[in-house]
Structures are given as structure tokens and as C-alpha cells.
Amino acid sequence: MNLLADAAVILVALLHLWFLVLEMFLWTRPLGRRTFGLTKEFAEASKSLAANQGLYNGFLAAGLIWGAVLGDVALEQFFLGCVIFAGVFGAATVSRKILWVQALPGAIALGLVVANTP
């Protein structure tokens, strides 16, 4: 696979590792609350839900890294598809910003992977 496609997959994985950190460890801290526009009270009340969401983002990152390390295009395509679907769902149900922060990078990476698959 081409270096640009590999880099895009890894970049999306790193984004999801950052989402994991924000949701699992920084949700109730000033950076987490500012990032998601949360009050202190809401952040405290919802921290277990956010941690669960962060764990799922970690699974997406792990799948993308797994696919990249193995050079397995099918794994990369599957997990990028999951990223895109989650981003579209999040944009429809939570905030349109998720479309640009999550789904768009996933779609670009998927496009690069597909374009560089023999």
C-alpha cells in the first residue's frame, strides 16, 4: 500500500486514541469540559457513559493499528467504515461537528486505501 494511505490510517487511529483520552480521562477536567461544551455538573453525571464511549474509540484505534501493522486492507476498510458510520451517526444525533472531526478523516483515509488497493 502507498505511504499516504498508511499515514492516513494511522492518523485516524491516533485521532481515536485522542478521543479515548478525552472521554475516559479528561471528561471532567477543564480541557474535556471545554472540548465538549459541558458544565461541571453534567460532566460528573455522565462520566461513566463518556468512559464507555472512549473505550469504543480505543477499539476503533486498535483495529486500525492492527490492520496497518498487518498490511491487511480488508481490516483497514472495515474499521474505517465503522469510523465513518459512527461519525455520521454522531453528527445526526449529537453534533454536526462530529461529521468533520471523525467521519471526514475516516472517509479520506478509506478513499486513499481503496485507491491504492490493487
Phi, psi and omega per residue, in radians:
M1 nan 2.783 -3.076
N2 -1.389 2.609 -3.073
L3 -1.037 -0.673 3.138
L4 -1.117 -0.745 3.113
A5 -1.137 -0.764 3.099
D6 -1.029 -0.793 -3.135
A7 -1.105 -0.679 3.135
A8 -1.138 -0.724 3.114
V9 -1.093 -0.796 3.137
I10 -1.135 -0.679 3.099
L11 -1.063 -0.766 3.112
V12 -1.118 -0.693 3.092
A13 -1.070 -0.769 3.125
L14 -1.115 -0.670 3.046
L15 -1.006 -0.762 -3.102
H16 -1.258 -0.511 3.007
L17 -1.174 -0.658 3.075
W18 -1.134 -0.711 3.085
F19 -1.061 -0.707 3.101
L20 -1.013 -0.865 -3.127
V21 -1.054 -0.821 3.135
L22 -1.033 -0.783 -3.025
E23 -1.439 -0.586 -3.096
M24 -1.552 -0.585 -2.978
F25 -2.080 -0.399 -3.065
L26 -1.994 0.046 -3.052
W27 -0.908 -0.771 -3.077
T28 -1.648 -0.039 3.138
R29 -1.556 2.858 -3.088
P30 -0.936 -0.753 -3.129
L31 -1.115 -0.774 3.117
G32 -1.116 -0.799 -3.141
R33 -1.114 -0.705 3.129
R34 -1.170 -0.727 -3.128
T35 -1.051 -0.743 -3.068
F36 -1.752 0.004 3.116
G37 1.141 0.810 -3.053
L38 -1.857 2.571 2.949
T39 -1.377 2.791 3.114
K40 -1.040 -0.716 -3.100
E41 -1.148 -0.788 -3.136
F42 -1.162 -0.707 3.132
A43 -1.053 -0.768 3.119
E44 -1.114 -0.752 -3.092
A45 -1.197 -0.462 -3.039
S46 -1.925 0.178 -3.015
K47 -1.124 -0.562 3.114
S48 -1.248 -0.606 3.064
L49 -1.157 -0.723 3.131
A50 -1.136 -0.693 3.126
A51 -1.096 -0.702 3.093
N52 -1.096 -0.766 3.106
Q53 -1.090 -0.711 3.112
G54 -1.100 -0.675 3.109
L55 -1.076 -0.725 3.096
Y56 -1.110 -0.658 3.061
N57 -1.112 -0.608 3.060
G58 -1.117 -0.670 3.096
F59 -1.130 -0.684 3.084
L60 -1.090 -0.785 3.121
A61 -1.079 -0.771 -3.136
A62 -1.066 -0.738 3.123
G63 -1.114 -0.710 3.121
L64 -1.171 -0.727 3.106
I65 -1.139 -0.734 3.100
W66 -0.993 -0.865 3.127
G67 -1.090 -0.711 -3.122
A68 -1.181 -0.753 -3.126
V69 -1.123 -0.736 3.136
L70 -1.373 -0.265 -3.030
G71 1.184 0.520 -3.088
D72 -1.626 1.768 -3.080
V73 -1.089 -0.643 -3.130
A74 -1.115 -0.719 3.091
L75 -1.122 -0.774 3.125
E76 -1.058 -0.778 3.137
Q77 -1.103 -0.748 3.137
F78 -1.059 -0.900 -3.079
F79 -1.227 -0.582 3.033
L80 -1.147 -0.653 3.052
G81 -1.066 -0.713 3.093
C82 -1.104 -0.737 3.108
V83 -1.044 -0.820 -3.122
I84 -1.107 -0.830 -3.138
F85 -1.047 -0.795 3.124
A86 -1.086 -0.677 3.124
G87 -1.151 -0.734 3.113
V88 -1.151 -0.759 3.119
F89 -1.098 -0.774 3.109
G90 -1.085 -0.685 3.112
A91 -1.131 -0.642 -3.125
A92 -1.326 -0.496 -3.020
T93 -1.929 -0.352 -3.050
V94 -2.138 -1.091 -3.075
S95 -2.751 2.365 3.122
R96 -1.064 -0.438 3.119
K97 -0.972 -0.564 -3.115
I98 -1.089 -0.533 3.102
L99 -1.040 -0.723 -3.075
W100 -1.444 -0.591 -3.070
V101 -1.460 -0.546 -3.062
Q102 -2.000 -0.960 -3.029
A103 -1.211 -0.746 -3.102
L104 -1.095 -0.853 3.082
P105 -1.042 -0.665 3.092
G106 -1.108 -0.717 3.138
A107 -1.177 -0.700 3.099
I108 -1.107 -0.802 3.118
A109 -1.075 -0.747 3.124
L110 -1.099 -0.737 3.101
G111 -1.035 -0.738 3.121
L112 -1.172 -0.702 3.113
V113 -1.108 -0.838 -3.125
V114 -1.117 -0.723 -3.125
A115 -1.144 -0.426 -3.108
N116 -1.840 0.230 3.082
T117 -1.628 2.181 -3.129
P118 -1.130 nan nan
